[in-house]
Amino acid sequence: MATSTPVRHAWRALIGLLAITAVLFGINALGVYVFKGSSWVPELALDLQGGTQIVLEAQTEDGADPSTEQMQQAVTIIRQRVDASGVGEADVTTQGGNQIVVQIPGQADEETRNRIEASAQLQLRAVLVAGAPTNTFVGEDGNETPYPTPDPTLQATPSVAPTNGSDTSWVTPRLSAEFQAYDCADPANDPASAPADEPLVTCDADGTVKYILGPVELDGSSIDDATFGLQTTNNQWAVNLDFDDEGTETFGQISQRLYGADPPLNQFAFVLDGYVLSAPSMNGVILDGKPSITGSFTQETAKVLADQLKYGALPLSFSVESSNSISATLGSQQLQIGLIAGLIGLALVALYSLIVYRALGFVIIASLVVMAVLTYITLCILAWRMGFRLSLAGVAGLIVTIGFTADSFIVYFERIRDELRDGKSITSAVEDGWGRAKRTIYISKSINILAAVVLYILADSTVKGFAFTLGLTTAIDVLIFILFTHPVMQLLARTRFFGSGHPLSGLDPTALGAVYRGRAQFRAPVPAVAPTASARRAAKSRGEAVRRQTIAERKQAELAAGGAGNALNQSGSKPGKPVKEGDD
């Protein structure tokens, strides 16, 4: 029963590994055939695939050049926007002092473009008028007639000075005429450039509602955080805001003014790039600075709005200078070179393994194949769920891992050989060698993962791909050792070829110099005859075993040899008198 326990453990581990592999392939199959978002090929990054380049030019209110600090802050926020859209390995840099260049792998979808291009400062304005987006009326002839361009002679200044952002005195005859004639679909209308201290005529992002909004009362810099979640009370998706101290005080005053007012004066609008993202009504007085926006949100629309509010507080406004496709900076040739380098590394590791470890080398090769399969399918899933894209730096991380994995095999197999040299059976050597090797392997892999995490956090974006693949494959390497390499060795040790120590198995006790029968007990010496080739090999193996003895073992061996000499003196001659051939 005891000898079969490792066998049962090995089969359970292999079945578990098979189940994990099946689950990973099943998840990716769902992404490919059901959700239509995954692929059986990992996504490539900008340096290998090419993609989309968007150039944004900074604009300040006074027309002065933006400062370096403002540009760097804008780069950080735009990078956060891109990351929030699920795009990996994007490159966001400054150019010429007043431009930001955004490079995205592959073709950017419309949602991602909107996130990046909607780069003006986030504003909060009270709603004064809300209506249908039409700009026509039915004339006396019964035909649809566009509202005329506002007459320049119409009054444009409020008759009575407005007292707050919701005061309808802001709506002058000139502004009312502009509202009627405003066409949401006309690209010539640019609400992003409207002054912050004046009312604004604009539409929502979909062009379904037209608004007159009051002056800006808060901007996006007052929002510390914006999250989304499912409310337990009504099972609706909501966007949760968190204002800073100054924003909390101002928003509390706004909520007191809007709560209880007649629609649409009870609404306030979040405006980004001149367009209304959301215009919720005020359903209570909020003094803690933590309002929630509810409505007909789905999980996706709630996430998009939360990201826009969280990352909308840019210190500058931007205009889109260009948006076009770019070719790969390294291209398929460099990818091919990287893959060839990886294959050469694998071939060298396989050749070394077969030369040094003979048949055990096939265990190393099989483990690397299983590791490659798990890594490949994991990269496909991560590309679907996290937007991860494989860059040339990531390919380098995969190649480096081959060497780290080979080190682990060497540690494990050498521990097994040490146990064989100590006179243990092959099955015992496998179990005891694993018990000693796994501690070393765990420590080594922990250091590798720690280095990868630190590198990922602190390094530039171009190196993050290397750190990510290094950490991922190191974790998979440990999994393969536990669920594949050791269980396979447990099963092979019980086969006739490996269990008998065949010379080609890599576990031949004689070739390894297993001269011990126990602690400080040696085999009988070979008679003094002319050494044959096999005797010379055995002597060389014994010499290797002696070199591997600890200090304690050597002292015990010397004591044993000295004791044998004393016994001979006491029985055959007097102490100090040599024993001569022929003496009686």
Secondary structure as the mmCIF struct_conf table of DSSP 4:
data_model
#
loop_
_struct_conf.conf_type_id
_struct_conf.id
_struct_conf.beg_label_comp_id
_struct_conf.beg_label_asym_id
_struct_conf.beg_label_seq_id
_struct_conf.end_label_comp_id
_struct_conf.end_label_asym_id
_struct_conf.end_label_seq_id
TURN_TY1_P TURN_TY1_P1 ALA A 2 SER A 4
HELX_RH_AL_P HELX_RH_AL_P1 THR A 5 TYR A 33
TURN_TY1_P TURN_TY1_P2 VAL A 34 VAL A 34
BEND BEND1 PHE A 35 LYS A 36
BEND BEND2 TRP A 40 VAL A 41
HELX_LH_PP_P HELX_LH_PP_P1 PRO A 42 GLU A 43
STRN STRN1 LEU A 44 LEU A 44
HELX_RH_AL_P HELX_RH_AL_P2 LEU A 46 GLN A 49
STRN STRN2 GLY A 51 GLN A 59
TURN_TY1_P TURN_TY1_P3 GLU A 61 ASP A 62
BEND BEND3 GLY A 63 GLY A 63
HELX_LH_PP_P HELX_LH_PP_P2 ALA A 64 SER A 67
HELX_RH_AL_P HELX_RH_AL_P3 THR A 68 ALA A 84
TURN_TY1_P TURN_TY1_P4 SER A 85 GLY A 86
BEND BEND4 GLU A 89 GLU A 89
STRN STRN3 ASP A 91 GLN A 95
TURN_TY1_P TURN_TY1_P5 GLY A 96 ASN A 98
STRN STRN4 GLN A 99 PRO A 105
BEND BEND5 GLY A 106 GLY A 106
HELX_LH_PP_P HELX_LH_PP_P3 GLN A 107 ASP A 109
HELX_RH_AL_P HELX_RH_AL_P4 GLU A 110 GLU A 117
BEND BEND6 ALA A 120 ALA A 120
HELX_LH_PP_P HELX_LH_PP_P4 GLN A 121 LEU A 122
STRN STRN5 GLN A 123 GLY A 131
BEND BEND7 PRO A 133 PRO A 133
STRN STRN6 THR A 136 VAL A 138
TURN_TY1_P TURN_TY1_P6 GLU A 140 ASP A 141
BEND BEND8 GLY A 142 ASN A 143
STRN STRN7 GLU A 144 PRO A 146
HELX_LH_PP_P HELX_LH_PP_P5 TYR A 147 ASP A 151
TURN_TY1_P TURN_TY1_P7 PRO A 152 THR A 153
BEND BEND9 LEU A 154 LEU A 154
BEND BEND10 THR A 157 THR A 157
BEND BEND11 SER A 159 VAL A 160
BEND BEND12 ASN A 164 ASN A 164
TURN_TY1_P TURN_TY1_P8 GLY A 165 SER A 166
HELX_RH_3T_P HELX_RH_3T_P1 THR A 168 TRP A 170
HELX_RH_AL_P HELX_RH_AL_P5 PRO A 173 ALA A 181
TURN_TY1_P TURN_TY1_P9 CYS A 184 ALA A 185
TURN_TY1_P TURN_TY1_P10 PRO A 187 ALA A 188
HELX_RH_3T_P HELX_RH_3T_P2 PRO A 191 SER A 193
BEND BEND13 ALA A 194 ALA A 194
TURN_TY1_P TURN_TY1_P11 ALA A 196 ASP A 197
BEND BEND14 GLU A 198 GLU A 198
STRN STRN8 LEU A 200 CYS A 203
STRN STRN9 ASP A 204 ASP A 204
TURN_TY1_P TURN_TY1_P12 ALA A 205 ASP A 206
BEND BEND15 GLY A 207 THR A 208
STRN STRN10 LYS A 210 ASP A 219
HELX_RH_3T_P HELX_RH_3T_P3 GLY A 220 SER A 222
STRN STRN11 ILE A 223 LEU A 230
TURN_TY1_P TURN_TY1_P13 THR A 232 ASN A 234
STRN STRN12 TRP A 237 PHE A 243
HELX_RH_AL_P HELX_RH_AL_P6 ASP A 245 LEU A 258
TURN_TY1_P TURN_TY1_P14 TYR A 259 GLY A 260
HELX_LH_PP_P HELX_LH_PP_P6 ALA A 261 ASP A 262
TURN_TY1_P TURN_TY1_P15 PRO A 263 ASN A 266
STRN STRN13 GLN A 267 GLN A 267
STRN STRN14 PHE A 268 LEU A 272
TURN_TY1_P TURN_TY1_P16 ASP A 273 GLY A 274
STRN STRN15 TYR A 275 SER A 278
STRN STRN16 SER A 281 SER A 281
BEND BEND16 GLY A 284 GLY A 284
BEND BEND17 ASP A 288 GLY A 289
STRN STRN17 SER A 292 THR A 294
BEND BEND18 GLY A 295 SER A 296
HELX_RH_AL_P HELX_RH_AL_P7 GLN A 299 LYS A 310
BEND BEND19 TYR A 311 TYR A 311
BEND BEND20 PRO A 315 LEU A 316
STRN STRN18 SER A 317 ILE A 326
BEND BEND21 THR A 329 LEU A 330
HELX_RH_AL_P HELX_RH_AL_P8 GLY A 331 TYR A 357
TURN_TY1_P TURN_TY1_P17 ARG A 358 ALA A 359
HELX_RH_AL_P HELX_RH_AL_P9 LEU A 360 ARG A 385
TURN_TY1_P TURN_TY1_P18 MET A 386 MET A 386
STRN STRN19 LEU A 390 LEU A 390
HELX_RH_AL_P HELX_RH_AL_P10 LEU A 392 ARG A 421
TURN_TY1_P TURN_TY1_P19 ASP A 422 GLY A 423
HELX_RH_AL_P HELX_RH_AL_P11 ILE A 426 LEU A 458
BEND BEND22 ALA A 459 ALA A 459
HELX_RH_AL_P HELX_RH_AL_P12 SER A 461 ILE A 480
HELX_RH_PI_P HELX_RH_PI_P1 PHE A 481 THR A 485
HELX_RH_AL_P HELX_RH_AL_P13 HIS A 486 LEU A 492
TURN_TY1_P TURN_TY1_P20 ALA A 493 ARG A 494
BEND BEND23 THR A 495 THR A 495
HELX_RH_AL_P HELX_RH_AL_P14 ARG A 496 GLY A 499
TURN_TY1_P TURN_TY1_P21 SER A 500 GLY A 501
TURN_TY1_P TURN_TY1_P22 PRO A 503 GLY A 506
HELX_RH_AL_P HELX_RH_AL_P15 PRO A 509 LEU A 512
TURN_TY1_P TURN_TY1_P23 GLY A 513 GLY A 513
STRN STRN20 TYR A 516 GLY A 518
TURN_TY1_P TURN_TY1_P24 ARG A 519 ALA A 520
STRN STRN21 GLN A 521 PHE A 522
HELX_LH_PP_P HELX_LH_PP_P7 ARG A 523 PRO A 527
BEND BEND24 ALA A 528 VAL A 529
HELX_RH_AL_P HELX_RH_AL_P16 ALA A 533 ARG A 547
TURN_TY1_P TURN_TY1_P25 ARG A 548 ARG A 548
HELX_RH_AL_P HELX_RH_AL_P17 ILE A 551 GLY A 572
BEND BEND25 SER A 573 SER A 573
TURN_TY1_P TURN_TY1_P26 PRO A 575 GLY A 576
HELX_LH_PP_P HELX_LH_PP_P8 LYS A 577 LYS A 580
TURN_TY1_P TURN_TY1_P27 GLU A 581 GLY A 582
#
